[in-house]
Amino acid sequence: MPAQMSKFIIQWQDQFGNWQRFQEKHNQADAFRTAQARARSTGKRHRLVDAQGHLIDLIEP
């Protein structure tokens, strides 16, 4: 039986304060780097949440 992989979901905040889904990754470090780079390039706030929706990290541009 295969082990359950963790999911890390990258979301970004739109101009109305709503969180929009961007991407899903299985590696937390990679997800953080991707969210950090995108926050810098877009100037928008990003966050990482797990599969249950718990906040892992909030990235400011």
N, C-alpha and C positions, 0 to 999 in steps of 0.2 A: 504494500500500500504506500503510495508516494506521500511525502510530507507536504503539509499545507504551506504554500508560499505566502509570504507577507506581501500586501499590496500597499503602495504609497501613491496617493492621488495628489496631483498638483492642481491647485485651483488659483484663479486670479480674480481680483475684485474689480467690478465694473464701476462706471461713474455714478451709479445709483446705490452702491454699497452691497450689491448682490455678488455672491461667489459663483463663478463660472468654472466648469471643469475644463482643464486643459489636456492633461495626459496622466497616464498611470504607469508606474514603474515598480519593479520588484526589488530594487536595490535602494536603500535609504540614502546612501551617500551620493549616488548618481542623481536621484530625484532632487536632493538639496542643491547640487551643483546646477542642474537644469533650471530649477526655479529661481535660483540666485542670478544666473546669467540672464534669464528672461525678464526678471524684475528690473535689472539694470538697463536692459535694452528697450523695454516698453515704458518704464517709468511708473509701472503699476504694482500695487501690493500683491504678493503671492503667498500661499500657505501650503503646507503639507499636512494631509490628514491620512489616517489609516483606513482600512476597509470598513471599520465600524463608525467612522466619522469623527474620531477623536483627534484633536489638534496635536500635531507633533512639532511644527515650527511655523513661525510667521516671518516672512522676508519682506523688509521694506526696501524700496528702490534706492 
